[in-house]
Amino acid sequence: MNRNELYLIYGQDIKEMTKKMLREGQVAEEIPQGARIGLKPNLVVAALAETGATTHPEICEAIIEYLQEAGHRDITILEGSWVGDRTKRAFELCGFNAIGKRYGVKVHDTKDDGFYTVKVNGMELKICNSYQQIDYLINLPVLKGHCQTQVTCALKNMKGLIPDAEKRRFHAMGLHKPIAYLNKAIQPQLIVVDGICGDLDFEEGGNPVQMNLMMMGKDPVLVDAYVAESMGFSPKEIAYIPLAEQLGVGSSDLSQAKITEFDADKRQAVRRGTPGRKVRSLVQNVCEKEACSACYGNLVRALARMSDNGTLRRIKDRKIHIGQGYKGVEEDGIGVGVCCKGFSRHVAGCPPRAVDIVAALEELD
C-alpha cells in the first residue's frame, strides 16, 4: 500500500472488514519478523464503542489474529486516556484487557510511563517512553467530531502517547499547532480508521452516527483531509491539517489520492440503539427510505455543519429525501444521493460528500 492510497470498506462484520483491508494492503508482509508492534486505539474515556467515543475492540482483535497468523508475536495495545479519566478503567470496560488475555498480548497504560523530550522545529515535546519500544505503530482512531478542533481522527489520536501534563499544555497552546508538531515526532506506519458509528460532535460520545465504514491509509494528513470532507469541512478549516502538511508529515491533496472502495453494496444502514438528541433534532426534516449508512451519515454530518455555522435555517420546513426507496421518483423537492436524482434539487454522489451536501443546501433561498 502506498502513501497516496486510501482504502474504504463498508459492512457490519467489523473483524472481516478489518482483515480484508489488511490482506489487500499486504500489511503483514511489510512488517519484519520480530518487530515490536503497537496498536494505538482511541480510548479517550471509559465508554463503549457504540456511543461513538472509542475504537471498537473487534478491530484490535482482527489485527492481532491477522498478525499472529503471519508469525508476529510481539504486540502491545497502548493508550493513555484524557486527563479526566483512567485508562485502566477504559481498558476493562471496553474489553481490551480481555483481548490481552485471550491473545497473549500486552495491554499498556501510557500514563504509567516516564517521558523523553524531542524538539521539532524549535518546539519541545514530551513523549511517553513506551513509544520508543515500538518498531511498527498502527494508529486506530475513531472518525468523529470534537468540540474544539471540529474533527478528530488520525493526527489527533497521537495525543494518547504524551503525558497528562503535556496534554494540558497542548490545550493551553490551542491544540492545533502542537498536534501538527507531535505528528512530526510520532509517525505511525499504518492507520486503520473506525468509522462505524463515530460521535457527531463530541470526543466523549453520545451522538453516534451509523456509517458502517472503515478506512485504511498510511498518510495521516491524507486520512484526516478525507475525514474532514466527509464531515462537511474543507481540510484547510481544520488548522492542524495544513500545519502538519507544511511540516512534511503528509499531503492533503485528495485529487492525487488513489481511493479504493470495497463492498460498496453493503452500505445499507443498520440502526443500533436510539440516536442521540442532537441527531434526532438534525434529521427532523429528513424523509428516509432504505438509506445506506454512508449516505445517511454524510447527510447528518452536513446538517450538523450547517447547524454550527448558522445556515441550517435555510432549509426551514423543506423535506430532504434520501434512500433507495426513492429510486424512480420524480417530483419537486430536495434529494440527496444518486437514488434521489429524480428530485428537482439533487445532490449527486454515491455516497455524496458532506461538503457537497452543505454547498447545495446552503444555496437554497
Disulfide bonds with the S-S distance in Angstrom:
none
